[in-house]
Amino acid sequence: MLAAAENITIGESALLSVISMGIIMAVLAIIMGLIYIVSAVIREAKKRKSRSSAAHDEVAPNAAVNAEPKAPGTCGELKLVKCSERDAAMIMAIVADNMQEDLNTLRFSSIKLIEDSETK
């Protein structure tokens, strides 16, 4: 329709403009549709996640009833590595005494026994 040496009329240039704007609008509509679809998928995934977490929260209190009750002032779990509970209790008491703090205000994440061969 258009050659380099060819002169175009006002009608042809108007037709080319309308076709070009139509193509641009179609591409923008496709992009808008893709954004809408992706946002709907993400929204549905969030709904499913909140439903599953709500179901998990309903199950969790039943599991907490079966578990041993924690002492008042307990702050999380303590991981013992090659250390007995008795030794860990003594270590925690000594640290609390040296720091002049109450034991339930301190948080111990793990206690590991270091043997003599590891220190050399």
C-alpha positions, 0 to 999 in steps of 0.5 A: 500500500505504501512505497517509498516514492509514492505520495499518499493522500489525506484519506490514506494517511487517516486510514493508516492512523486509524489502523495504527491506533487500533493496533495500539489499543488492541495491544493495550487491551491484551496487556490489561487482560493479562494484568487482570488475570494475574491479579485474580490468580494472586487474589485467589491464592491469598484466599486459599492461603488464608483459608488453610491458615484458618483451618490450621489455627483451628487444628493448632489449639487441639494440638496444644491441648495434647502437648505438655504445658509450658512453664510461666515465663517460658520464651520459646524452645531450647536446643540441647546439643550433647548436653543433659537437661540438668547441665543446661539448667545449671548453666542457665542459672549461673548465667542469670546469676552473673547477669543479675537477671531473672531466669525467665527474662533471658532467652536461650536458643541453644546450649552446646557441650564443647569437648576438650578436643574441640577447644584445642 
